[in-house]
Amino acid sequence: MAAEATATTLVSHSTGAEWLKRYSTSLMGVFGTPQRVLVRGAGCLVWDADGKEYLDLLGGIAVNALGHAHPFVTSVISSQLATLGHVSNFFTSPTQIALAEKLLALTHAPAGSKVFFTNSGTEAVEAAFKLARRNGASPDGTTGKRTKIIALEGAFHGRTMGALALTAKEAYRAPFEPLPGGVVHIPFGDVAALEAAIDETVAAVFLEPIQGEAGVRPLPPGYLKAAREATTKAGALLIMDEVQTGIGRTGKWLATEDAGIVPDAITLAKGLGGGFPIGALLTFGEQTSSLLSAGQHGTTFGGNPVATAAALATLHAIESQRVLENVAAVGEYLRTGLAAVDGVTEVRGEGLLIGFDLDAEVAPAVVTAGLNAGFIVNSPGPRTIRLAPPLVLTNDQAGTFLAALPAILQTAKDAQ
């Protein structure tokens, strides 16, 4: 009987309201009250405990790159789990090595580059934070003169203590201060402020090419090149946080591909596992890759056979199914359609990471009205809606949202 059990046979059948009542008595309230209880997904669609269908335009916040229950990814995960599920990092596995090689190839990493696998984006950033600290160490291993790390206003890099120190939002930071020191936040997109801040005391600069949590704000053209030049001159690391923007989200493997730069390190996660938890820190070149030595960092589950198999399957499907082309085409269709909707004042983003601003502070009400109409979206700000759907979203599916959006906006305004 146990061998035949599925997840649905291990839990009782309840209504959404019943599940939410049980949630409130058993889970920590750090996420607030869940909007729905979801029980099943297929492609870009999900269903809740009461049988209602939704078009998922958030993708688990840019995680479900290939949608839900992708047959190839699920088959690879099942096969790997039935073969070898977990080993400690006293050992390795073919999937771990193959995935590291694949990521280095996709990112055109120079010779001597390396990969460290984690379970999430914030853990990848935490590893990068340690990397930055080692860039500030003197030859004897003690802390040297490089004690400063630069991040941007509006940045979101995660919730663990090092990643939180890089995150700018005061509401996230204040309850946990004092945070790891030395982080300075400078104005977003201001090249002059960046160049003025970088000197021989700076260990690293952390940048998101597009700030997702701040409302999908792309860095202005030329900013990354200026950052590369300034960090190189000062001997600081340039670390790109591509947790949300990487793995095809912008229609390219990396959002930084066309910037004409080679960073010192990149963090990845979210879409990398197609829904299975995995993250990665990529260090570029021998000098950066040697900063963290044996025993200076580690993880129990990072790079386990199942997670790395899931990531390999996801990358293979993106390549073989020409998903990047779909991202570019459907993203353009969505952005053009959104710009024509009355009440939308600005549309930003690239590929299928899209933010659009409204003419009134009704974004949270839009999320609610959207759910009632069968669409899952997100509001990172009172006037802003974020879309990060599966990369396999079709024009027809996107069109249903564009057609419904005027009524959703009106319902949200009427509710205020």
C-alpha positions, 0 to 999 in steps of 0.5 A: 500500500505504501508503495502505491501511495500518492500525495493525494492519498496522504491528506484528507479532502477538504474545502478551501475554507477548511484548509485555510482554517487548519493552516492558521492553527498549524503554520507560522503566519510569516506569509499572512493568510494564503489567497487560495489552497492550490491542489493541482497544476498543468502547464500554465493552469492551476486549480484550487481545493474548490475546483476553480481554475486559474491562469498562473501569471506568476509562476511561483514568482518566476520559478515554474519555468516550464509550467506545472507538471511538465511531463519530461521534468517530472519523469526525470525527477521520478527516475532519479529519485528511484535510482539515487535520491541523496548523498552527502557532499563527501560524494558527488554524482553524475547529474551534479557534475553534468549540471555544473558543466552545462551552466558554465557552457551556457554562461560562456564562463571563462577557463577556471570558472566553478559552480557551488550548488545551493537549495535556493536563491537566498542561499546562493546570495549568502555564498556570494556574500562569503565570497565577497568577504574573502575578497576583503581578506588579507593573505594571512586570512584575516580581514583586510582593508576591503570591508565594504559591500555595495548594493542598490536602493530598492534591491532584494537579494533574500531573507537570510542574514547576509542576503538581508543585509544586501536587501534595501527594504527597511521593513524587512531589515529592521526586525533583525538588526544588527545585520552583517555590517559593511553594506552600503546602499546607493541610489538606483541607476545613478552611474555617478553615485556608483563610481563615487562609491567604489574605491579600494575599501570595496570588496564587491558590488551586488546588482540585479539587472532588473529589480523584481521586488521593486516593481520590475525596474531594469538598470539603465543602458550602460550601467552594467558596463560602468559598474564593470569598469569601476569594480575592475579598476578598484579590485572589487568583485562584480556579482550579478544576482540573476536569481529572478532574471536568469534561466530564460526569464528575459528571453536569454539565458542571462539578462546580462548577456547583451551588456558586454561584460563578464562579471566575477560571479552570478547567482541563479535559482528560481527557474533553474529547477523548473519548480524543484528547489535548487540554486547556484553560485557561478564564479568566473575565472580562476582568481575568483573561483579560488577565494572560497577554499575547502571547509569555508562553506557547505550545504547538506542538500545542495547539488543533490542528485534529484535537484540537479537532475531536475535542473538538467531536465529543465535546461534540456526542455528549454533548449529543445522546445525553443522556449527562449523564442517563445518568451521573447514573442509572448513577452512582446505581445503582452507588453504591447497589449498592456500599454494599450489598456486604459488605466495602465500608465507604464509597462516595464520589463523584458521577456516574461518578467513584466511590471506595469503601473496603474493610475491609482493605488489599487494594485492589491485590489487588482490581485484579488479581483484577478483571482476572482476572475481566474488569474494569478498576478502579484502586486509588489507596490500599491500601483504596480502589478508584476507578471512572471508566468511560466515561460511556455505561456501562449499568446492565446493565454496571454490574450485572455488576461489582456481581454479581462484586465479592463474589467478587473481594473474597474472592479478593483477601483470600485472596491476602494 
